[in-house]
């Protein structure tokens, strides 16, 4: 069966997330290959293409990439405010789309994109890669099999290590209009992961706060003002069980991690992220590997991730791509979609 070609919009080989996570994940996925790249600068686009192979096309106009006959799937890996103007031409051209989360700057924009994908008759996929974590999926199966019994209570704390200094490349995330702050990126990925772990989980309400209002650009004395909340809490309901839970999510933790405790009438699940080392961004719950244990009837069973030779940032993304290919080939619905993105956008609205 012929390979599916992926065109990457936002393929900066120096600072782009696409090269860090998506390129190795695509290379590890049977039935996929990168066939075209696009960046705003010719020199960067040419270099990205050269690093990926002599037959990879390059573009400075993303619409030209969308129209490239070698491109079947368009990956959108740019800042959120640009998503709509780049996704729409891809949908209109009948191309399948994988967008990084968040899908849009707000729920209205995300809903419009989901509706446009439906009208175009193509698949819109969203980058909720946390669903690919092997321990999260093992725990999901155990919960589904009734190992914990009726679910009673959930406690979650999740932190990132963003402190008083921030890189110039990431300073834009401090602006609430970027839709790329703690609530949107960290919170959105976490809430989707928890909804995957515990089907039927729903946000009831929440509250946000902005505590650190100024940051310094790393390596300089330049200060920038933050307008995006750096802390939030949320109350959740655990599906049909009647159980409830709470989330506390924040920035500025030098020992950043995610800890999940789920109590049922018959047992308890304890999960935590494992520090992968290196880039502090990899400690976020959609990337850091989970480990933990399940305790039932006084007997504890450890849950540990299997060996994986891929870079940490690419592991869960590779699972997302494997599911995406299966969905396109077999008509299944295993990869997260634009509809899933709209659902999380709506849950974030209940927290704001």
N, C-alpha and C positions, 0 to 999 in steps of 0.2 A: 504494500500500500504506500502511495506517495507520501513524502513528508509534508507537513504543514509548515508554511513559511511565516516567521514572526518578524514584523517590522517594529522597531523600537523608536518611539518618539521620546527624546530626552536621553540620548545615549552618550552622555559625556563620559569619556573613559577615565577622567581624573577625579571627579567629585560625584558623579551620578550614581544613584541607588541601583539603576538598571545594571551597571557593570558589576556592582558589588554582589547583588543577589540574583538578578534575573538571568544574566548571561551564563553563569555556571549551572543554574537550575535548568535552563533550556538545553544546555549541552548534555545534561544527565538524563533528559527525557526522551525516550524512544518515540520517534515519529515527529519530532520538532527540530527546526534549525532556524537560526537568525538569517534572514535574507536581505534585510535593509535596515538602515539606521538614519535618524534625522536629528540634527542639532541646529542651533541658530547660526553657528559659525562654520564656514566651509572647512577651515583647517581642522577643527575638532571632528566634524563629520567624516572627513577623509581618514583621519587617524583612527577613529572608532571602527570604520569599515575595514581598514587595513589590519587592525588587531584581530578582527573576527574571521577574516578569510578573503581571498582574492575575488570570490564571486559574490560578495556582499555589497549591495548598492548603497550609495550615500546620498543624502538630500539635505538641503537647508530649508526647504519648504515642506512642512509636514503633509500638506495636501498631495504633493507629488509622491510621497511615500505611500499614502493611502491608495493612490491610483496605480501603484506599482503592481503589475500582474503576478509577481513572485510573492506578494504579501497576502496571506490568508487571515492572519490575526494581527491586530494592531495593539501594541502595548503602550499605554499612556503612563509615562513615568516623569511627570513634570509637576510644578507647583499647582495646587488645587484651583486657584482662580483661572487657570488656563484650560482646565479639563473640558468644559463644555464646548469651547470653540474648536477643540481638537477632536473630541469624540464625535460630534455631530457629522462632520464630513466622512468619517470612517463608517458610521452607520448608514449614511446616505449612499455610500459606495457598496453597501452590502457586505462589509467586512465584519468579522467577529472582533470583539474588543475586550481586552483585559485592562482595567483601570486600577491604578493604585488607589487605596483608601486615603481620605474620604472621596466619595464619588463626585460630590459637588460642594459648593461653598455653603449650601444650606439644604434643607429638606425639599424646598420647592424646586431647586435646580436638579437635585438628584432624582426626584420624581419625574421631571420632564425628560431626563435622559433615559430613565427606565421605560417610559412610555414610548419614546422615540425608537428604542431598540425593539420593542414589541411591534411597532408599526412597520419597521424595516424587516421584520422576520429573521433577525439575527440574534445570536447569543451575546449578552453583555455580562462579563464576568468581573468580579471585584476581588482585590488582593487581600482577602482575609486569610493570610497564610497561617495564622495561629491554629486553625483547624487541622493542620497537617501534623501537629506534634504527636509522636507515637504514644506517649504516656497519657496525654489528654484523651486520645482515642481509645486506649485500653481502659481508662477509667470510665469513659462514656459507655462502653459496652457493659462493664460491671454494673453501673447504675441502671442501665436498661434491662439487665437481667435480674434486677431486684436485690442485688447483694447488700445494699444498705437498708432495704425496707422502705417504708414511707419516709420521704425527705422532710426533715424538721427545720434545720437552720443552716445558713451559709455565712461564713465570715471570710472576707477577702481584703487584703491590703496589697497595694501595688505601687511601686515607686520607680522614678527615673533619677538619674544622677545629675541632671542639669543643675549646675550651681550658679555662682555669682559671675562666672566668666562663660562666654559662649563664642563659638567660632563665627567668623563673619558670614560663612555660607549658611549657617543655621539661624542667624539673628532674625530673619523674617518670621520665624515661627512664634516670636514674642508678640506679634501684631495679631489681634483677634480677627482681623479681616482676612488673614491668610488661611483660616480654617485648618491650621496645622499645629494647634497648641496641645496642651496636656489633655484637655477634655476630648478634642476631636481625634487625635491620632492615638495617644495612649489609651484613653477611655474607650474609644470606638473599637479598637482591636480587642481590648479586654472584655468588653460587654459581648462582642460576637463570640469570642472564645468561650465565655461562660455559658452563653446560650447554646453553643455546640455541645459542651460538656453536660449541660442540664437542659434537655429540650423542654421548651415551654417557659423557661425563665423569662421574666418580664420586669422592666424597671417600673417602679411605682412613682417615685419622685426623687428629688435630690437637691443639692445646693452646691454652689461654687464659691471660691474665694480667690482673690489675687493678693498675695502677701509680699512677694519679692517684686518690686516695681521698677528697679533699675538693674541692668546687667552691664558688664564691661566686655567689650570685644577682645577676645583672647590675644595677647601679645601687644596690646595697645592700651592707651588710657581713655579711649573713646567709650562713652556710656550711651546706652540705648534704653528707652522706656518700654516697659512691658504693658500691654493692655489685655493679654489673654490670661484667663485664670490658671493658676498653678496648683490648685487643690480642688478636689470635689469629693462629695460623698453621695451615695445613692442607696435607696432602699429597693429591694427586689422581692418578687414573689416567685416561689419555686414550682411553677407549673400548676398542675391540678392537685398537688399534695396538700396545699394549704400552708406549707412552710414558707418562711420568710428569711431574709438575709440582708446584709449590709456590705457596701464597698467603700473603702477609703483609698483615694488615689492622689498621688502628689509628686511634685518635682523637687529636686534639691537634696536627694539622699545619697551620700557617698557610698552606702552599702545597698544600692538599688536591687530590688528583687520583688517577686510576686509570691504571696503565700495564700493558699486556698484551704479552708477547712469546711467540709460538708458533713453534717451529722444527720444520720437517719435513725429510725427506730431500732434497726438491727445492727448498725455499724457506723464507722467513721472513715472518711477519706481525707488524707492530709497530703497536699501537693505543694511543691515549691520549685522555683526556677533555680537552675544551677548556673553559677557565674561562668560564662564561657571564656572569660579573659579577653584582653585586647580592647577593641572599640567599646566604649561604655554604652553605645546605643544597642548593642547586642544583648543587653540585660533586659530589654523590654519583653513583655509576655508573648508577643507574636513571634519572637525570634529565639529567646533563650530556651534551652531544653528544660523540660519539667522532669522531676523525679518525685518520689514520695512513697506512701504506703496506704494500705487499706486494712482496717482492723474490724473483724467480725467475730463475735463470740469469743473474744479474748485472744484470737489468733491473728497475727499480723503478717501480711504479705507485702514484700517490697515491690515497688514499681520503678523500673529503671529504663532509660532510653537505650536502644540497641546501638551498636557501633555505626558510625556514619562518617565517611571520608569526605563528604562535601563541606565547604566552608559553612560556618554556623548560619550566616545570613541567607544561604541558599537552600538549606535543608527543608524547611517547611514550604518554601516556594516551589521546590521540585515536586512535592506531593500535590500542591495546587495544580501545577502544569500536568501531571499525570492524570488527575481527575478531569481537567479541562479537555485533554485529548480524548479520553474515554467518552465524555459527554458528546463531543462533536462527532466521534466515530460511531457511537452506539446509541445515541439519543437518550442517554441517562441524564440524571440531574444530581451530580455529586459535588461539583465545584460551586463555590459561592457566587451568587449572581447580583445583578443590579437591584433586583427586588430585595435581596438580603441587605444590601447597602441602604436602601430606603428605610427598611425596618429599623436599622441601627440609628440612622439620622433621626428618626422619630423618637427613639428612646433617649437620645441625647437632648432633644428638645424638652423632655420631661425633667431633665437635670438642670438646665440653664436657669 
